[in-house]
Every structure is written in C-alpha cells, then in structure tokens.
C-alpha cells in the first residue's frame, strides 16, 4: 500500500511541476472562466438587457361557453376540410348529429370546403396528403380527420366510444405532455385548441354520441364550459432567456483550454515514448490516465468553485443571483462532471493522433463544433432518437441540456435539491439535472472504453500493439490460453547446446520475430534462455536486431510473432507484472521536456519504491559521480544529446 501511495505521490508531484513550468497556461485556465462568468453575474445584477424583472399578479380566467367555443373556432382559417373514417351505419348517425352542432355553422360562414367519408384511416391519410401536400399555398387552410376506433360494420352503438382527431397542423407536438420549455407564467398554447377548432370538433362529436346513445332523449339539463385554471402571481425575468444563450457560449470559451493543457501533453508523452518509459518503471496504464485527469482537476476544481459562487450568490439581494433555485452543490457537481467528461473526451481524441499539434487542433475544432452546431439540435423533437443519443455523448451538448433544464426551473421558480434531482423539467421528456449527470458518467465510460481499445491496438511508435480482436481473449478459458502459449516450442536441433542442469531459466524467448513495414525483418525466430544470477549480453553488428529484441522484451515494440516467458507466465499477456521488476536504459531519449535532470532521477527513483528524500540524495550522488552536478537544474530539453 505504501508503494502504491508513493506512485500517486510522485504523479501529483510531477503534475505540480508541470503546472509551475507552464504557469501562464495555468493562469489562463483560472482567469478566463472566472472573468466570463463574472460577466454573466454582472449582467444579472445590472439589468444590461434593459428590462427588469417584474411581478405579474394572480390571474383568473373567464369561462368559454359552448356557443363561444363554436364562434371562436377557425377564426384564423378561411378554408376547412373535414373527413371521417370508417363509413358505417353508426358513424353516419354520429356525423348527422355532428352536423347539427358544427357543420351547419361552418356552412353558414362559407368556410367548409369538403366533408368526406372514407372506408379506412389509410384512405383518409392519402386524401389529406394530396390536398395539403403543398403547405406553403394552403397557409389559411386547415383539415381535420375524425377516425372512429373499434367500430363494427352494423349500427351497434358501442359502450366504449373511442375516436381520434387528426389535424393537418404540423406544430402540435403531442409527444410531450407539456411544452418543452415552460415559461414562468401561463402559456397560450391552450387557446389554439379553441381558435383552430379542435375543441369545437371534440365537443360536437361528444354531443353527437350522447344524442345517439340516448336515443334522442332530452339531455339539455347541463351547461358545458371551458375555463383555464387560475394562475398565481409570478415573476417575469427576461434574463432567463439570455441565460440559455450566454451560458453555453461562455462555457465553450472557458474550457477550450482543456485541449491545450490535457490533450496536447498526453499526445506529447505518447509520441516521445516517455509514457511507455513510465509503464516500464512500474506505473500501471490506468494510473497514467488518472494522473492526467487529476492534473486537469487540480485547476478546474478551483475554477468550478469560483464559477459556482458567482452564479449562485448574488451581491444584490433585491435582484438575486443568476441561479437562485438550484442548490449550489448541484451546480458545482454539474461543472465538475462536465470537466471530467471533457478531460476523458480529450483522452479519446488523443488516442487517434501521434502529433501533439494536430491532436490539439482537431480537439479544439471538435470542441467548437460541438457548441456551434450541436447546440441548435437541443430541444428538436423531430431529431431521431439515435442522433439525440449520439449527440448526448458530447460533453458540450449535454451541458447545454443541463443549462436548459436549469433555465426551465428558474423560470418556473421551482427549487431543486438532491431530493428532487430527477424531477422532469422539460415537458414530460424525462430530462432532469439527474439524467444530465448520469449522462456525464455514461460519456466517461464510453470515452474510457474508446481510449483503452484504440491505445491498445494503436499505441504509437512505442509500446506493444494488441490485435484488433484482443477483447475476445478475455472470453477464453485459462486452459485454452495455456494450450496456445505452449504450442510454440521449437524442436531442438544439432546446433543446440544444452544448458547446465543446475541453472534456472529466468527469461525464455521462443520464436521471437519482428517485421517492420510488412517486409523488413529485424528479428527472425530468436530462441534464447536467459538464466537467473547471470549477466547476458547480446552481441552483433549494427542492424542485427539487438535493440529491437530489447525493445520487444520491455514492451516498447510489439512482436510480430513469438513468446517470452518470465518464470511461469507470458510477459506479453502480463506486461504490467513483468515491468514491476524491470529496469531499462533506452537507446532513445524518453524524457519529460519540462523536468530537470535531478527531477527525472527523483521521479523514476520514487516509481521504483524510494522515498522522495532518498531519491533526491541518491540522484545527487549519481550526478556527482558522473561529474554533471552543474546540470541538475537544467531542463531535459536543453541538455545536449550526450547527456
């Protein structure tokens, strides 16, 4: 446990040095988001949009009588087309009574263009499709199709009377219970049911069924009216609309630096080979990625805390903060999850690139694209579910959804805490702050899988590449694995010299082969036993494959074929285990450009189990022994090649 903790300690120590050496970028990451979100808070407090929030008193609505509903029907339309299906004895009786209530009124106003009967709903659809195919011409035309369900061919009156009213109006979104973004006050959506004739048709059909079912008996001892529920006093704050526009823009600008501070540095370590060097020194792969995630959080936790304070605590008690109804811990958590998802997003992008500059550029382009293009898709109910789910995997898109949820709660004055975190805020779609947070976790899981898979099959110039199907190896039983491993032994020939009986094999190389670029053979069927307690040297001319063999053994290169065993396991299948007891002085320079000579010795010494104090003292001794003590504080990138 102490060794494990020391690895984390040295990673955090390295990250702090990175931040210190790149202090301007760190300052930029801290200051720019704070300034932008301070501007949002300042705009909230100073009414820069020119309209102050005002309180609208309680409002009670008048009732619409049956006659008023009919009079107000279709007032914005000049031509009305009606149709019904199916055409049976019972439905014709319903339509006869329907005509007494509504159709004759439409005929008197000369608005009714046609009233047709069809045998099926499909034929009814085809009729309206042809008639309203060119909607730009029929802007003042409206059509309704009445579809009776579960109707028999005879004149039997059903006890369970079901029907559908289908309209040619495209804007009615019946997929949601409420409008997606509810305003602070009442909506006017309900009035359209009156002005466009929907309620009149529904009322006329219901009256017709009552007359038919009652056999024409007098049932006039009732009064039908429609009235909206009264609405309590509420506050109209135009800033909420500005909030939905400003917050995504400022968030995109504030956190675009993640591509610079994380993505670029990750690709640099992969391209230089220092990432593989750390792994060879005993650092597990997941710890390398976790170290970079913590490197980002070191700064962004402070940034998110300041942003949350600016948004949730206003300095003018009369005007209130930008976010007044959502608990500050929820806002802070939302920002932290967004930053983590953005960091993992950069990890996934970095796995596809070898050039730090290209990787950073692509990351920034994708980041800007995710704001400018995908934001327009938020709230689009015509968007296919598959596309919506795909877009939701982009951190910026998901954060914009979160802002819209917050704006919906703010406009309605609904308080949100951890107990009602999953309260639906957007018209019955199930979208809540809780679902947004869960989506961030899904994003991180997806990006982790992408990063793990791509870096495994395409590790870059250094590292052992897995075959594209390597996840399937986890489905194989241990017996199957053993059979595959042990099936590669070579038969002994006359040139083989048996080793002494008392020597124990520490490393066994079998049929090792490495081919570069498809045709250049660097290592060809090497079979070698390396014994414990012995010093083994590889001799050969330039290009004989000595360095390539050592690079394969340390996991820097992946073999084309062959196996290597350390005691009882294949090192290519348990490379992390093998590297715990591995030391290497590589031929290439695999160094951190932002660490000094002494800091390199401290870093790798701690990875091998030393305390920081011991690693420092041993590092100083080593530098003095090599007569380069004067270079201890010189950055690696400024040292000559011979050092």
PEURVEN-V168676 format. One record per pair of residues at least 4 apart in sequence whose ideal C-beta (glycine too) atoms are under 8 Angstrom apart, sorted by the first residue. I is the first residue (numbers start at 1). J is the second residue. Records with the same first field share a line. If there is no record, write none. Layout:
# PEURVEN-V168676
I=J, J
This chain:
# PEURVEN-V168676
1=5
2=6
3=7, 609
4=8
5=9
6=10, 606, 609, 611
7=11, 282, 283, 287, 606, 607
8=12, 287
9=13, 606, 612
10=14, 602, 603, 606, 607, 612
11=15, 283, 287, 290, 291, 294
12=16, 291, 294
13=17, 603, 606, 612
14=18, 291, 592, 595, 603
15=19, 291, 294, 295, 298
16=20, 298
17=21, 594, 595, 599
18=22, 265, 295, 594
19=23, 26, 295, 298, 299
21=594
22=26, 261, 594
23=27
24=28
25=29, 257, 260, 261
26=30, 261, 299
27=31
28=32, 257
29=33, 257, 261, 299, 300, 303
30=34, 299, 302, 303
31=35
32=36, 253, 254, 257
33=37, 250, 254, 255, 303, 306, 307
34=38, 303, 306, 307, 310
35=39
36=40, 250, 253, 254
37=41, 250, 254, 306, 307, 310, 311
38=42, 310
39=43, 250
40=44, 243, 246, 247, 250, 310, 311, 322
41=45, 310, 311, 314, 321, 322
42=46, 48
43=48, 49, 239, 242, 246
44=239, 314, 319, 320, 321, 322
45=314, 315, 316, 319
47=51, 52, 319
49=238, 239, 242
51=238
53=235, 236, 237, 238, 239, 319
54=235, 236
55=233, 234, 235, 236
56=185, 233, 234, 235, 236
57=233
58=230, 231, 232, 233
59=186, 230, 231
60=230
61=227, 228, 229, 230
62=227
63=225, 226, 227
64=68, 69, 72, 194, 225, 226, 227
65=69, 223, 224, 225
66=70, 203, 223, 224, 225
67=71
68=72
69=73, 194, 199, 200, 203, 226
70=101, 102, 105, 200, 203
72=194, 195
73=102, 105, 194, 195, 196, 197, 199, 200
74=80, 106, 111, 142, 195, 196, 197, 200
75=195
76=140, 195, 196
77=111, 140, 141, 142, 196, 197
78=111, 140, 141
79=111, 113, 138, 140, 141, 142
80=106, 111, 112, 113, 141, 142, 143, 144, 197
81=113, 114, 115, 128, 131, 141, 142, 143, 144, 168
82=103, 112, 114, 115, 116, 143, 144, 145, 146, 201
83=114, 115, 116, 117, 118, 124, 127, 128, 143, 144, 145, 146
84=91, 95, 116, 117, 118, 124, 145, 146, 147, 148
85=117, 118, 119, 120, 121, 123, 124, 145, 146, 147, 148
86=91, 118, 119, 120, 121, 148, 151
87=91, 92, 117, 118, 119
88=92, 148, 151, 152, 153, 154, 155
89=93, 153, 154, 155
90=94, 148, 151, 152, 154, 155, 156, 157, 158, 212
91=95, 117, 148, 151
92=96, 117
93=97, 155, 212
94=98, 148, 205, 208, 209, 212
95=99, 115, 117, 208
96=100, 208
97=101, 207, 208, 209, 211, 212
98=102, 103, 204, 205, 207, 208
99=103, 104
100=104, 208
101=105, 203, 204, 207, 208
102=106, 200, 201, 204
103=107, 112, 115
104=108
105=109
106=111, 112
107=112
113=141
116=127
118=123, 124, 127
119=123
120=124
121=125, 145, 147
122=126
123=127
124=128, 145, 147, 166
125=129, 145
126=130
127=131
128=132, 143, 145, 168
129=133
131=138, 143
132=138, 141, 143, 168
134=138
135=139, 170
141=168
142=167, 168, 169, 196, 197
143=167, 168
144=165, 166, 167, 168, 197, 198, 201
145=165, 166, 167
146=163, 164, 165, 166, 201, 205
147=163, 164, 165, 166
148=162, 163
149=162, 163, 164
150=158, 160, 162
151=158
152=156, 158
157=212, 213
158=162
161=209, 213
163=205
165=198, 201, 202, 205
167=172, 196, 198
169=196
172=192
173=179, 381
175=381
176=180, 381, 427, 428, 429
177=427, 428
178=182, 427, 428
179=187, 189, 427
180=379, 381, 426, 427, 429
181=379, 404, 407, 408, 411, 426, 427
182=187, 408, 411, 412, 427
183=187, 411, 412
184=234, 235, 236, 237, 240, 411, 412, 413
185=231, 234, 236
186=228, 231
188=192
190=194, 228
191=195
192=196, 198
193=198, 199
194=198, 199, 200, 226
197=201
198=202
199=203, 226
200=204
201=205
202=206
203=207, 224
204=208
205=209
206=210
207=211
208=212
209=213
210=214, 219
211=216, 219
214=219
234=413
235=413
237=410, 411
238=242
239=243, 322
240=244, 407, 410, 411
241=245, 407
242=246
243=247, 322, 403, 406, 407, 410
244=248, 403, 404, 407
245=249
246=250
247=251, 403
248=252, 371, 375, 396, 399, 400, 403
249=253, 371
250=254
251=255, 338, 396, 399, 403
252=256, 367, 368, 370, 371, 396
254=303, 307
255=300, 338, 339, 342
256=260, 364, 367, 368
257=261
258=262, 263, 296, 300, 339, 342, 343, 346, 367
259=263, 264, 346, 360, 363, 364, 367
260=264, 360, 364
261=265, 295, 296, 299
262=266, 292, 295, 296, 343, 346, 347
263=267, 346, 347, 349, 350, 359, 360, 363
264=268, 356, 357, 359, 360
265=269, 292, 295, 356
266=270, 292, 346, 347, 350
267=271, 350, 353, 354, 355, 356, 359, 360
268=272, 356, 593
269=274, 275, 288, 592
270=275, 350, 354, 455, 459, 460, 462
271=354, 355, 356, 460, 461
272=589, 590, 591, 593
273=277, 461, 462, 556, 586, 588, 590
274=278, 590, 591, 592
275=279, 288, 462, 463
276=280, 459, 462, 463, 555, 556, 590
277=281, 584, 586, 590
278=283, 288, 607
279=283, 284, 285, 288, 463, 555, 575, 576, 579
280=554, 555, 556, 579, 582, 584
281=579, 582, 583, 604, 607, 608
282=579, 580, 582, 607, 608
283=287, 288, 607
284=288, 576
285=289, 455, 576
286=290
287=291
288=292
289=293, 347, 451
290=294
291=295
292=296, 343, 347
293=297, 340, 343, 344
294=298
296=300, 339, 343
297=301, 336, 339, 340, 343
298=302
299=303
300=304, 336, 339
301=305, 336
302=306
303=307
304=308, 332, 335, 336, 339
305=309, 332
306=310
307=311, 335
308=312, 328, 331, 332, 335
309=313, 328
310=322
311=321, 322, 323, 331
312=321, 322, 323, 324, 326, 328, 331
313=321, 328
314=319, 320, 321, 322, 324
316=320
320=324
323=331, 406, 410
324=410
325=409, 410, 413, 414, 415, 416
326=330, 331, 406, 409, 410, 415, 416, 433
327=331, 415, 416, 417, 418
328=332
329=333, 418
330=334, 416, 417, 418, 421, 433
331=335, 406
332=336
333=337, 437
334=338, 399, 402, 433, 436, 437
335=339
336=340
337=341, 437, 440, 441
338=342, 395, 398, 399, 402, 440
339=343
340=344, 440, 444
341=345, 395, 398, 440, 443, 444, 447
342=346, 395, 396
343=347
344=348, 443, 444, 447, 448, 451
345=349, 394, 395, 443, 447
346=350, 363
347=351, 447, 448, 451
348=447, 450, 451, 454
349=353, 359, 362, 363, 366
350=359, 363, 451
351=450, 451, 454, 455, 458
352=359, 454, 458
353=358, 359, 362
354=359, 460, 461
355=359
356=360
357=361
358=362
359=363
360=364
361=365
362=366
363=367
364=368
365=369
366=370
367=371, 396
368=372
369=373, 374
370=374, 394, 395, 396, 397
371=375, 396, 400
373=377
374=378, 391, 394, 396, 397, 400
375=396, 397, 400
376=380
377=383, 387, 388, 391, 397
378=397, 400, 401, 404
379=404, 426
383=387, 388, 391
384=388
385=389
386=390
387=391
388=392
389=393
391=397
392=397, 398, 401, 439, 443
393=397, 398, 442, 443, 446
394=398, 443
395=399, 440, 443
396=400
397=401
398=402, 436, 439, 440, 443
399=403, 436
400=404
401=405, 431, 436, 439
402=406, 433, 436
403=407
404=408, 426
405=409, 425, 426, 431, 432, 433, 436
406=410, 433
407=411
408=412, 425, 426
409=414, 415, 416, 425
414=423, 425
416=420, 421, 423, 433
417=421
421=432, 433, 434, 437
422=432, 433, 434, 435
423=432
424=428, 429, 430, 431, 432
425=431, 432, 433
426=431
430=435
431=435, 436
432=436
433=437
434=438
435=439
436=440
437=441
438=442
439=443
440=444
441=445
442=446
443=447
444=448
445=449
446=450
447=451
448=452
449=453
450=454
451=455
452=456
453=457, 471
454=458
455=459
456=465, 466, 470
457=465, 466, 467, 468, 470
458=465
459=463, 464, 465, 558
462=551, 556, 557, 590
463=555, 556, 557, 558
464=552, 555, 556, 557, 558, 559, 572, 575
465=558
466=470, 558
469=473
472=476
473=481
476=480, 481
477=481
478=482
479=483
480=484
481=485, 573
482=486
483=487
485=563, 565, 570
488=510, 511, 562, 563
489=510
490=510, 511, 525, 527
492=496
499=503, 505, 529, 531
503=531, 532, 534
504=531, 532, 533
505=529, 530, 531, 532
506=530, 531, 532, 566, 567
507=529, 530, 553, 564, 565, 566
508=528, 529, 530, 564, 565
509=526, 527, 528, 529, 530, 549, 553, 562, 563, 564
510=527, 562, 563, 564, 565
511=525, 526, 527, 561, 562, 563
512=523, 525, 526, 527, 528, 549, 552, 559, 561, 562, 563, 564
513=521, 523, 524, 525, 526, 559, 560, 561, 562
514=521, 522, 523, 545, 548, 549, 552, 557, 559, 560
515=519, 520, 521, 522, 560
516=520, 522
522=543, 545, 548
523=545, 548, 549, 552, 559
524=545
525=562
526=545, 549, 562
530=534, 536
531=536
538=546, 549, 550
539=546
540=544, 545, 546
545=549
546=550
547=551, 587
548=552, 557
549=553
550=554, 584
551=556, 557, 586
552=556, 557, 558, 559, 564
553=564, 571
554=579, 582, 584
555=571, 572, 575, 578, 579
556=586
558=572
559=564, 572
563=570, 572
564=570, 571, 572
565=569, 570, 571
566=571, 578
569=573, 574, 577, 578
570=574
571=575, 577, 578
574=578
575=579
576=580
578=582
583=608
586=590
589=636, 641
591=595, 600, 636, 637
592=599, 600, 603, 636
593=635, 636, 637
594=635, 636, 637
595=599, 600, 603, 635, 636
596=600, 632, 633, 634, 635, 636
597=601, 623, 628, 631, 632, 633, 634, 636, 639, 643
598=602, 616, 619, 620, 623, 632, 633
599=603
600=604, 636
601=605, 615, 618, 619, 622, 623
602=606, 612, 615, 616, 619
603=607, 615
604=608
605=610, 614, 615, 618, 619
606=610, 611, 612, 615
610=614, 615, 618
611=615
612=616
613=617
614=618
615=619
616=620
617=621
618=622
619=623, 632
620=624, 629, 632
621=625
622=626
623=628, 629, 631, 632
624=629
628=632, 643
631=639, 643
634=638, 639
635=639
639=643
